[in-house]
């Protein structure tokens, strides 16, 4: 944009300079020609009284003096056919002037200024020759000076345009940088109130928007934390009811489930109380731990759980808690949307660009509408929150969540790509 503004101003300045320079150049050329013609006419007028006297000797002396001191050759044609001064042809214009007229005529190498002087024995003609070089004397230098002034003015205009563009674009770049920082989650980013009044207004509006976004997010976090905190009371009651179970094995299973729910609630409160931050973990360790946890439920529901995990470490740009929540969401999706006895498989492999790829495939009825799932929604009465958790985790690490069918053309495949 800076180059375009400079180019626009430069083109406009160039057109204006051309509009003034071309007429000025023509005027300078015409002015030089008029000055040369005026000087030549003055020489002829100086000789007119001398030639009128008919004194040839005196005329010859005056002509020699003029030819020695000026650049305009002078010739006098006498009525008897003789001439005084520089040798010159008796042109048609000279013959016309011999009838008593004064005129200016063009020649092959310039102009001749002619004066007809009446004498008793006939008409004498004074001829002052003006060469082309005299008509354009000093024009080249004047044009060069005019061109230098035009170039200087154009350079000055371009300098002002570049300065103006910088004053305009630097605040714009700052506003864009602040916008990108806000988009990246830096809610402390603020724009400086610099530049023209319009840009200062935009910066003020952007700062107001950033403050409002921060207020809304803080309020949302407080509501989520409050909701999660309210869940602790029924969890406490549930834990007390669990202690009353008589079967030790059943009590241990329920206690473990309650502990996992309580862990998830505590994690939700902790995440809600602080801004989102980046983290890292070993995907192979987290995936293996969550698959082991869900394997117990798979045995209870007669599901075959096949596991193919690449050896670690496989570092990803995601915290262990977020990856565990995403894995729980994907595995819970299998148990919620396929009948008991449906086999499923979990695969973990390195990602080509760095990171890891987690595939959760089942042999159930498959996804009824892949387009709906790709847009982050679910069907069959599900809220779709589990898919949103997995999608946000993938996006936070620089990856993505995709959907497809199982390896045998049936069932569902959910792929979690982690950066």
HELIX and SHEET records of a PDB file:
HELIX    1   1 UNK A    2  UNK A   52  1                                  51    
HELIX    2   2 UNK A   56  UNK A   69  1                                  14    
HELIX    3   3 UNK A   92  UNK A   97  1                                   6    
HELIX    4   4 UNK A  132  UNK A  135  1                                   4    
HELIX    5   5 UNK A  139  UNK A  183  1                                  45    
HELIX    6   6 UNK A  197  UNK A  243  1                                  47    
HELIX    7   7 UNK A  248  UNK A  273  1                                  26    
HELIX    8   8 UNK A  283  UNK A  300  1                                  18    
HELIX    9   9 UNK A  320  UNK A  337  1                                  18    
HELIX   10  10 UNK A  370  UNK A  374  1                                   5    
HELIX   11  11 UNK A  385  UNK A  396  1                                  12    
SHEET    1   A 5 UNK A  83  UNK A  85  0                                        
SHEET    2   A 5 UNK A  74  UNK A  77 -1                                        
SHEET    3   A 5 UNK A 122  UNK A 131 -1                                        
SHEET    4   A 5 UNK A 110  UNK A 119 -1                                        
SHEET    5   A 5 UNK A 103  UNK A 107 -1                                        
SHEET    1   B 2 UNK A 281  UNK A 282  0                                        
SHEET    2   B 2 UNK A 315  UNK A 316 -1                                        
SHEET    1   C 5 UNK A 305  UNK A 309  0                                        
SHEET    2   C 5 UNK A 344  UNK A 350  1                                        
SHEET    3   C 5 UNK A 356  UNK A 362 -1                                        
SHEET    4   C 5 UNK A 412  UNK A 418 -1                                        
SHEET    5   C 5 UNK A 400  UNK A 405 -1                                        
END                                                                             
